[in-house]
Amino acid sequence: MRNLIKLLRGNSRLEVFVKPNKRRACIKEFDEQGRLVVELSEPAIEDKANLQLIKLFKSEGIRVSIIRGFSSRRKLLELKWDS
């Protein structure tokens, strides 16, 4: 996980592919299209998955905003780093 955080450090935007309803929430790896795959334990209803996605990155010291894809599995995130 720490290697991934170092890799993302210089980016301000990131495309992710979200997989809701998984056993546990975790950040996986990049797929063939260059999107970061993120598994979430919350369902994709009532913004539960989106909120968990934001909290998952926040736990790593990264504040995120969803720019595009609020109701899609493909999302564009804006990253802001906590100092």
C-alpha positions in Angstrom: 0.0 0.0 0.0 2.8 2.4 0.9 4.4 1.9 -2.6 1.1 2.8 -4.2 0.8 5.9 -2.2 4.3 7.0 -3.2 3.4 6.3 -6.9 0.3 8.5 -6.6 2.0 11.3 -4.8 2.6 13.5 -7.8 -0.9 13.1 -9.4 -3.7 15.5 -8.7 -6.3 13.4 -10.6 -6.9 9.7 -10.7 -9.3 7.4 -12.6 -10.6 4.5 -10.5 -12.7 1.5 -11.0 -14.9 0.7 -8.0 -16.1 -2.8 -7.1 -18.8 -2.5 -4.4 -20.1 -5.4 -2.2 -16.8 -7.1 -1.6 -15.7 -8.8 1.5 -13.5 -6.0 2.7 -12.5 -2.5 1.5 -9.0 -2.2 0.0 -7.1 -0.5 -2.8 -5.9 -3.2 -5.2 -3.8 -2.4 -8.3 -4.0 -0.7 -11.7 -6.0 -2.5 -14.4 -5.1 -2.8 -18.1 -6.7 0.6 -18.8 -4.6 2.4 -16.2 -7.4 2.8 -13.7 -6.8 2.0 -10.0 -9.1 -0.8 -8.9 -10.7 -0.3 -5.5 -12.8 -2.9 -3.7 -15.5 -1.6 -1.2 -17.5 -3.6 1.3 -20.5 -1.1 1.1 -23.2 -1.5 -1.5 -23.6 1.0 -4.3 -26.9 2.5 -2.9 -27.6 5.8 -1.1 -23.9 7.0 -1.7 -22.6 4.4 0.8 -19.9 3.1 -1.6 -18.9 6.7 -2.5 -18.5 7.6 1.1 -16.5 4.5 1.9 -14.2 5.3 -1.1 -13.6 8.8 0.3 -12.9 7.4 3.8 -10.6 4.8 2.5 -8.3 7.4 0.8 -8.6 9.7 3.8 -7.2 6.9 6.1 -4.1 7.1 4.0 -3.8 10.9 4.3 -5.3 11.7 0.9 -8.4 13.9 0.6 -10.4 13.1 -2.5 -13.3 14.7 -4.3 -15.3 12.8 -6.9 -15.2 14.9 -10.1 -17.0 12.5 -12.4 -18.9 9.2 -12.1 -21.0 9.6 -9.0 -23.4 6.8 -10.0 -20.8 4.8 -12.0 -18.2 2.3 -11.2 -15.7 4.3 -13.2 -14.9 7.5 -11.3 -12.5 10.4 -11.7 -11.0 11.6 -8.4 -9.2 14.7 -7.5 -6.5 14.1 -4.9 -5.3 16.5 -2.3 -2.5 15.5 0.0 -2.5 16.2 3.7 0.9 17.6 4.8 
